[in-house]
């Protein structure tokens, strides 16, 4: 992996980070195994699935939930992020698919809350054979309907999951790569939906790049960060920090490890420096434990240095 470039000095006080850094980790070996990986890799933030992302089955209570909840507190990991099912489409034209998507997102918000997670990332969805404007209208309504359904179901969820302090996690919508009829691949439409839905977003850097936002040069990366600040203001809840496997404007999703895709590694400092304070979570391909830990360390350097300035998030 080529990590050459003008990276921040590791112990420079001016380089202290304000953005916690982590990555998506598997839960298939149990949540205790997830915590072990997070600690070994130096994760300060964490993303997981709470259910099979490719199926509609709801998340079930986990016997290791308390260990996970106490473990993330012990390790100081925050935020804990959940990625919702890929099947959810709040912009669907089909009424039954829309209603199922709303119910499922509400269920994911409650299951995430049971694990102490603060955020659930949901894809923006596709408008199908309808207009983008109508798709956005359904998406706005779907986010509101899911929040309402989660609130209505919280008492039942507290009993089912066994946590009287359970609160639904916040649903945030992710920008798309703009393939086919996907919504919200540009900052203007993303800003418009966020304001109308009174919601926040997850900004995926690989999606942004293949959707046509050039972050491959320091100047353009800085300009994109400035546009994010101007158009989205304080509505970016988390950044999915992924290099892009495919070309600028290709509208083809695909994540690469940082420094191995389309974006030269040193240009990331311009982008991340422009969005300081936003949590950073990688969804890059897994490798060996050593390489995965190296990627987390590299992301910390690119975000401002190895040391995190606590109490400023």
C-alpha positions as CSV (number, residue, x, y, z in Angstrom):
1,X,0.0,0.0,0.0
2,X,1.4,3.4,-1.0
3,X,1.0,5.8,1.9
4,X,3.6,8.3,0.8
5,X,2.6,12.0,0.9
6,X,2.4,14.9,3.2
7,X,0.8,13.3,6.3
8,X,0.4,15.1,9.6
9,X,3.1,14.7,12.2
10,X,2.1,12.1,14.7
11,X,2.6,14.1,18.0
12,X,2.2,17.6,16.8
13,X,-0.3,19.4,19.2
14,X,-1.7,21.3,16.2
15,X,-2.6,17.9,14.6
16,X,-4.8,16.6,17.4
17,X,-7.9,15.0,16.0
18,X,-11.5,15.9,16.8
19,X,-12.9,13.0,14.7
20,X,-13.0,9.5,16.3
21,X,-11.9,6.9,13.8
22,X,-13.0,3.3,13.4
23,X,-14.4,0.8,11.0
24,X,-17.2,-1.7,10.2
25,X,-16.5,-5.0,11.9
26,X,-18.2,-8.4,11.7
27,X,-20.4,-9.8,14.5
28,X,-20.6,-13.4,13.2
29,X,-18.1,-14.6,15.8
30,X,-20.1,-13.0,18.6
31,X,-20.1,-9.5,19.9
32,X,-17.2,-10.3,22.3
33,X,-15.1,-11.1,19.2
34,X,-16.2,-7.8,17.6
35,X,-14.9,-5.9,20.7
36,X,-11.6,-7.8,20.7
37,X,-11.1,-6.8,17.0
38,X,-12.1,-3.2,17.8
39,X,-9.6,-3.0,20.6
40,X,-6.8,-4.6,18.7
41,X,-7.3,-2.3,15.7
42,X,-7.5,0.9,17.9
43,X,-11.1,1.7,16.9
44,X,-12.6,4.7,18.6
45,X,-15.8,4.4,16.6
46,X,-17.5,1.2,15.4
47,X,-20.1,0.1,12.8
48,X,-21.9,-3.3,12.8
49,X,-25.0,-5.0,11.5
50,X,-27.7,-6.0,14.0
51,X,-29.3,-8.4,11.5
52,X,-28.8,-10.1,8.2
53,X,-28.5,-7.1,5.8
54,X,-29.6,-9.3,2.9
55,X,-32.8,-10.6,4.5
56,X,-36.0,-9.2,6.0
57,X,-35.8,-11.1,9.3
58,X,-35.8,-8.8,12.3
59,X,-32.9,-8.6,14.8
60,X,-33.4,-10.9,17.7
61,X,-32.2,-10.2,21.3
62,X,-28.6,-11.2,21.8
63,X,-27.3,-13.0,25.0
64,X,-24.0,-11.0,24.6
65,X,-25.7,-7.6,24.3
66,X,-24.8,-6.5,27.9
67,X,-21.2,-7.5,27.4
68,X,-21.1,-5.4,24.2
69,X,-22.8,-2.4,25.8
70,X,-20.4,-2.4,28.8
71,X,-17.4,-3.2,26.5
72,X,-17.9,-0.1,24.3
73,X,-18.1,2.1,27.4
74,X,-15.0,0.5,28.8
75,X,-13.1,1.1,25.5
76,X,-14.5,4.6,25.1
77,X,-15.9,3.7,21.7
78,X,-18.3,6.3,20.4
79,X,-20.3,6.5,18.3
80,X,-21.5,2.9,17.8
81,X,-23.1,2.9,14.3
82,X,-25.5,0.3,12.8
83,X,-25.9,-0.1,9.1
84,X,-29.5,-1.0,8.3
85,X,-30.6,-3.7,5.9
86,X,-29.8,-3.2,2.2
87,X,-33.3,-4.2,1.3
88,X,-34.9,-1.1,2.8
89,X,-36.2,1.4,0.2
90,X,-38.2,4.3,1.7
91,X,-38.6,5.8,-1.7
92,X,-40.3,2.7,-3.1
93,X,-43.4,3.2,-5.3
94,X,-44.9,-0.1,-4.2
95,X,-47.0,0.5,-1.1
96,X,-46.2,-2.9,0.5
97,X,-42.5,-2.4,0.0
98,X,-42.6,1.1,1.4
99,X,-44.6,-0.1,4.5
100,X,-42.2,-3.0,5.0
101,X,-39.2,-0.7,4.7
102,X,-40.7,1.6,7.3
103,X,-41.4,-1.2,9.8
104,X,-37.9,-2.7,9.2
105,X,-36.1,0.5,9.7
106,X,-38.0,1.1,12.9
107,X,-37.1,-2.4,14.1
108,X,-33.4,-1.8,13.3
109,X,-33.5,1.5,15.2
110,X,-34.8,-0.3,18.3
111,X,-32.4,-3.2,18.0
112,X,-29.5,-0.8,17.6
113,X,-30.7,1.0,20.7
114,X,-30.7,-2.2,22.6
115,X,-26.9,-2.5,21.9
116,X,-26.3,1.1,22.9
117,X,-25.8,2.3,19.3
118,X,-26.6,5.9,18.6
119,X,-26.9,5.9,14.8
120,X,-28.5,3.7,12.1
121,X,-27.4,4.4,8.6
122,X,-30.0,3.7,5.9
123,X,-29.6,3.9,2.1
124,X,-31.5,6.7,0.3
125,X,-33.4,4.2,-1.9
126,X,-34.5,4.4,-5.5
127,X,-37.5,6.1,-7.0
128,X,-38.1,3.3,-9.6
129,X,-40.3,4.3,-12.5
130,X,-41.5,7.5,-10.8
131,X,-39.8,10.9,-10.7
132,X,-37.0,11.8,-8.4
133,X,-39.2,14.5,-6.8
134,X,-41.8,12.0,-5.9
135,X,-39.1,9.6,-4.6
136,X,-37.7,12.3,-2.4
137,X,-41.2,13.0,-1.1
138,X,-41.7,9.3,-0.1
139,X,-38.2,9.2,1.5
140,X,-38.9,12.2,3.6
141,X,-42.2,10.7,4.7
142,X,-40.5,7.3,5.3
143,X,-38.0,8.7,7.7
144,X,-40.7,10.4,9.7
145,X,-42.9,7.3,9.6
146,X,-40.0,5.1,10.8
147,X,-39.2,7.5,13.7
148,X,-42.9,7.4,14.7
149,X,-43.1,3.6,14.5
150,X,-39.9,3.2,16.6
151,X,-41.3,5.5,19.3
152,X,-44.6,3.6,19.3
153,X,-42.7,0.3,19.6
154,X,-40.2,1.3,22.3
155,X,-42.1,-0.1,25.3
156,X,-42.5,-3.5,23.6
157,X,-38.8,-3.4,22.5
158,X,-37.7,-2.6,26.1
159,X,-39.5,-5.7,27.3
160,X,-38.3,-7.9,24.4
161,X,-34.6,-6.9,24.6
162,X,-34.6,-6.5,28.4
163,X,-33.4,-2.9,28.7
164,X,-35.6,-0.4,30.4
165,X,-33.4,2.4,29.2
166,X,-33.6,1.5,25.6
167,X,-34.1,4.4,23.2
168,X,-34.3,4.2,19.4
169,X,-31.1,5.0,17.6
170,X,-31.2,8.0,15.2
171,X,-31.8,7.1,11.5
172,X,-29.5,8.9,9.2
173,X,-29.6,8.7,5.4
174,X,-26.6,7.9,3.2
175,X,-25.7,9.5,-0.1
176,X,-25.8,7.2,-3.1
177,X,-23.4,6.6,-6.0
178,X,-26.2,7.6,-8.4
179,X,-26.6,4.2,-10.1
180,X,-29.9,3.8,-12.0
181,X,-32.7,5.5,-10.2
182,X,-30.9,5.9,-6.8
183,X,-31.6,9.1,-5.0
184,X,-29.3,11.6,-3.2
185,X,-26.1,11.3,-5.2
186,X,-25.5,15.1,-5.1
187,X,-25.3,17.5,-2.2
188,X,-28.2,19.7,-3.3
189,X,-30.8,16.9,-3.2
190,X,-29.2,15.5,0.0
191,X,-29.5,18.8,1.7
192,X,-33.0,19.3,0.5
193,X,-34.2,16.0,1.9
194,X,-32.3,16.4,5.2
195,X,-33.9,19.8,5.8
196,X,-37.4,18.6,4.9
197,X,-37.1,15.4,7.0
198,X,-35.2,17.2,9.9
199,X,-32.6,14.5,9.6
200,X,-28.9,14.0,9.4
201,X,-26.8,12.0,7.0
202,X,-23.9,9.6,6.5
203,X,-21.5,10.9,3.8
204,X,-19.8,8.1,1.9
205,X,-16.7,9.2,0.2
206,X,-16.5,6.4,-2.3
207,X,-20.2,7.0,-3.3
208,X,-19.4,10.7,-3.6
209,X,-16.4,10.1,-5.9
210,X,-18.1,7.8,-8.3
211,X,-21.2,10.1,-8.3
212,X,-18.9,12.8,-9.8
213,X,-17.5,14.7,-6.8
214,X,-13.8,14.9,-7.6
215,X,-11.7,14.4,-4.4
216,X,-8.6,13.1,-6.2
217,X,-6.6,16.3,-6.0
218,X,-5.9,18.4,-2.8
219,X,-7.6,21.5,-4.2
220,X,-10.8,19.7,-5.4
221,X,-10.9,17.7,-2.1
222,X,-10.8,20.9,-0.1
223,X,-13.5,22.4,-2.3
224,X,-15.7,19.4,-1.8
225,X,-15.3,19.6,1.9
226,X,-16.2,23.3,1.8
227,X,-19.4,22.4,-0.2
228,X,-20.3,19.9,2.4
229,X,-19.9,22.5,5.2
230,X,-21.9,25.0,3.2
231,X,-24.8,22.8,2.0
232,X,-25.1,20.2,4.8
233,X,-23.9,22.4,7.7
234,X,-24.2,20.4,10.9
235,X,-26.2,17.6,9.4
236,X,-23.3,15.1,8.7
237,X,-23.5,12.6,11.6
238,X,-20.8,10.2,10.3
239,X,-18.5,9.8,7.4
240,X,-18.1,6.4,5.6
241,X,-14.4,6.8,4.8
242,X,-13.8,4.6,1.8
243,X,-11.5,4.9,-1.2
244,X,-13.2,4.2,-4.6
245,X,-12.4,1.2,-6.7
246,X,-14.1,2.6,-9.8
247,X,-13.6,5.8,-11.8
248,X,-14.8,9.3,-11.1
249,X,-18.4,9.7,-12.3
250,X,-18.8,6.0,-13.1
251,X,-21.8,5.6,-10.8
252,X,-20.4,2.1,-9.9
253,X,-20.1,1.3,-6.2
254,X,-17.0,-0.4,-4.9
255,X,-14.8,0.2,-2.0
256,X,-11.0,0.0,-1.8
257,X,-8.7,0.3,1.1
258,X,-7.3,3.8,1.7
259,X,-4.4,4.4,-0.6
260,X,-5.3,1.5,-2.9
261,X,-8.1,3.1,-5.0
262,X,-8.7,6.2,-7.1
263,X,-7.8,8.8,-4.5
264,X,-4.1,9.6,-3.8
265,X,-3.6,9.1,-0.1
266,X,-2.3,12.6,0.7
267,X,-5.3,14.3,-0.7
268,X,-7.5,12.9,2.1
269,X,-6.0,15.3,4.5
270,X,-7.6,18.2,2.6
271,X,-11.0,16.6,2.8
272,X,-10.9,15.4,6.3
273,X,-9.4,18.6,7.5
274,X,-12.4,20.4,6.2
275,X,-14.9,18.2,8.1
276,X,-13.1,18.0,11.5
277,X,-15.2,16.7,14.3
278,X,-17.3,14.3,12.3
279,X,-16.8,10.6,13.3
280,X,-15.1,8.5,10.6
281,X,-15.9,4.9,10.0
282,X,-14.2,2.8,7.2
283,X,-16.0,0.1,5.2
284,X,-13.0,-1.0,3.3
285,X,-12.2,-4.6,2.5
286,X,-10.9,-6.8,5.3
287,X,-7.3,-8.1,5.2
288,X,-5.0,-9.5,7.8
289,X,-5.4,-8.1,11.4
290,X,-2.2,-6.2,10.9
291,X,-3.3,-4.5,7.7
292,X,-6.7,-3.7,9.1
293,X,-5.0,-2.1,12.2
294,X,-2.7,-0.2,9.8
295,X,-5.7,1.2,7.9
296,X,-7.2,2.5,11.1
297,X,-3.9,4.1,12.1
298,X,-3.5,5.7,8.6
299,X,-7.1,7.1,8.8
300,X,-6.2,8.7,12.2
301,X,-3.1,10.3,10.7
302,X,-5.1,11.6,7.7
303,X,-7.8,13.0,10.1
304,X,-5.3,15.1,12.0
305,X,-2.9,12.9,14.0
306,X,-2.8,9.8,16.1
307,X,-4.1,11.5,19.3
308,X,-7.8,12.3,19.7
309,X,-8.7,15.6,21.3
310,X,-11.4,14.3,23.8
311,X,-14.4,16.3,24.8
312,X,-14.6,18.3,21.5
313,X,-17.0,16.1,19.5
